[in-house]
Amino acid sequence: MNAEVQVRALETALLARARELVREHLDKAESEKQRILHEVAQALRLAEEHEILKAKVDAERLMRRRVQAAEIRMQGEMDRLRWTLVQAVVSGVRDRLARLVEDAPAYERHLAAQLAASAERIDGHALVAELNARDRAHFAPRWEAFASSAVPAKHIALGAATHDGSGGAILRTPNNHVRIDDTFEGRLDRLADAVHAAVLERLFAAVPHMEALFHG
């Protein structure tokens, strides 16, 4: 084989090797491109999921704030409504008590029934009744007859002290260890607590529970 043939054979071999190297590099480049594209797609997917999750968290946080604000507003309205209803009931009772005092026969019957009911709750035979200054002056001349008629089983003395209420009586033991305040003002205070509880019960019986109302 002469030199020219050898050179051509070498060139052919070199070209073939060069083509093979080019294909290898192209294959590697394609593989690297696919890997990079996959990683980019994966990164984009993760970023999208992160943004979606962040948006959900932000939306839930905003919703919770709005719900809490609505709960606070509703609670305030409920408090004002309860107060208004309680005051309306107590005001109506106060007006009726004022009219009762003006009706002497009805007021005497009420006071006698009140003394009898209070006396049953206190042990002991001897008791003391305290009236306001107006009632004491009115009943003092005939107190013994009035008290024995109202509570025949016990002796109720008319106390020297008076209370500042508009009506009713305070019944107590002589040593003042047991004391029942059945003045109009004392009864109104207790009534306000009872009315408040009743109004609260009625309001929440008519309206779904707050948690159920806002959160299902």
ZIQUIUR-V997380 format. One record per helix or strand. SS is the DSSP state (h for helix, s for strand). FROM is the first residue (numbers start at 1). LEN is the number of residues. Records with the same first field share a line. If there is no record, write none. Layout:
BEGIN
SS: FROM-LEN ; FROM-LEN
END
This chain:
BEGIN
h: 3-100 ; 104-17 ; 133-18 ; 184-23 ; 210-6
s: 126-5 ; 132-1 ; 155-4 ; 163-1 ; 168-6 ; 179-5
END
